């Protein structure tokens, strides 16, 4: 008989929370990825969405489990903490890299606190409007998740939507 791993259990709850928000009309799911990386024997699952009705900022979560995470769980290895990694990503356009990235980081800190690390990658597509830049903001949670955090997932997803809303309200993407 198949005994689901921490990753499998968390994946089902995250997926259900996103589909519930989509069904309620809060978000529109744009993409869903479910990957097994055979070269590293790792897994990842993510879903991307925008707010309804007029959201522009894309937000997604990515749940990750490495081979080390899986072996720590299945083999009950002493001193090793089984669990999954979690990232949240947001994509939006900006005009002024220094100012807009600073504002975006301040917004994320006001919502998420000092816990996750924040990184921002700014991209420009050759041949497109030179004044428009794409920002990919990533929140990386240091602490691993396991089934003890399942009850926190709806709140986490509400904060994901709040983050998209706050970034949408900054109008980074407007002229």
N, C-alpha and C positions, 0 to 999 in steps of 0.2 A: 504494500500500500504506500502511496506517495504522501510524505509528510512535508507540507509546504515550508519553505525557508522564510527567514525574516524578510528577505527581498520580496518573495511572492506575496506574503501577507500585506506588507506595506504598499506594494504596487496596486493591489485590489482596492485598498482603502483610498489611496490617492486618485486612482482612476474614477472610482465612484463619486468622490467629492467633486471632481471636475465635471463629470457628466451631470451631477445634480445641479451645479451652478449653471451649466448650459441649458438644462431643462427649465430652470427657473427664469431664464432670460437675462441673467447677469453678465454672461460671457458668451462668446462664440468660439468653439474649439476649431483651430485651424489645422493642427497637425498632431500626430501621435506617433511616437517611435518606441519600438520594443526590440532591443538588440542584444545579441550574444556575440561577444568578440572572441573567436576561437583561438586567436594567437595568444591572448592573455587569460582566457577563460573567465572573462568578466562579463557583467550584465549591466545594461542601463535601460531605463524606461523614462519617457518624458512626454509631456503634453504641452502644446503651445496654444494660446488663446489671445483674443482681444476683448475689451469690454463692449457690451452692447449699450446703446445702439450706435454710438459714434466714436468708439475708442480707436486710437491710432497706434498706441504703444503695444507692442507684442510682449507678452509675458509667458514664461514657461517654467516648469520645474523639471529637474532631471534627478532621478533616483539611481544610485550606482552601487554595485557590489562587486568587489574584486575576488579573485581566487582566495586570497588570504582571509577575507571576510567569511567566505563560504566554508573554508576549512576550519576556521576558528569555531564556527557554529556546529558543523557536522561532527567534528572530532572532539568537541568540548575541550579545546586546548587551554591548559592552565595559563592564567595571566594574560590572555588575549581577549579583547572585547569584540564579540561579533556584532555586526550591525551594517548599516548602509550609509553611504554618503548622500548628501543632498545639496543641490545647487539650484538657485533661482536665477533666471536670465531675463533681461529686458532689452528690447531693441527699439530705438527711436532715433529720429533725425535731430541734429543740432546745427547751429550756425557758428557759435563762438565756443571753440573747444575748451579753453580755460574756464570761462565763466559758466557755461552750461554743465560741464562735468562736475565742477565744484558744487553747483546747485543740486544736481542729481545725487551726489554723494551725501550732502546734508539732508536731503529728503529721505534717503534710504536709512540713514542713521537715526532720524527722528521716528521712523516706523519700526526698524529692526534692532536698534540699540547697537552696542559695541560688539555683540557676539560674532556675527559672521564677518569674514573678510570681504572687502569690496574691491573689485577691479573693473576697469573700463577700458575697452579697446575701441578706438575711433578709426573708421574706415572711410575711404573716399574711392569711388569708382571712376576709373579713367574714362574720360569722354562725357561724363555727366556734369551737371551744374557744380562748379568748383566751390560754391558757397554752401552747399548742403553736404553734411557729414553724417555718417551712420555711427551711432554709439551702441555698443554692446556692453551693458552693465551686468556683472555677475556677482551674486552673493554666494559665497562658499561657506557652508556651516562646518565648523571644526568638529563638533561633537557628532558621533555616529548615532543614527536613529535605530530603534528596535521597536518591538511591539508595545513597550511601555509608553511610547509617544503616540500611539494610534488615536487616542482621544484628543490630541492636540492638532491633528491634521485639518479638521474643518476650520479652526482658527487660523492655522498657517495659510490655508487657501484664501480665507478672507483677507489676510494681510497681503497676499499676492495681488489680489484684485485692488485693494487699497493702494498698493504701490503703483499699479498701472494707472489708477485714477489720478493720483497725485502727479505722476509724470505727465499724463495727458493734460492736466490743468496748467502745467508750466508752459504749454504752447511752444515747446522747443522747435516744433516742426513748422510753425507759421512764420510768414515773412515779417 
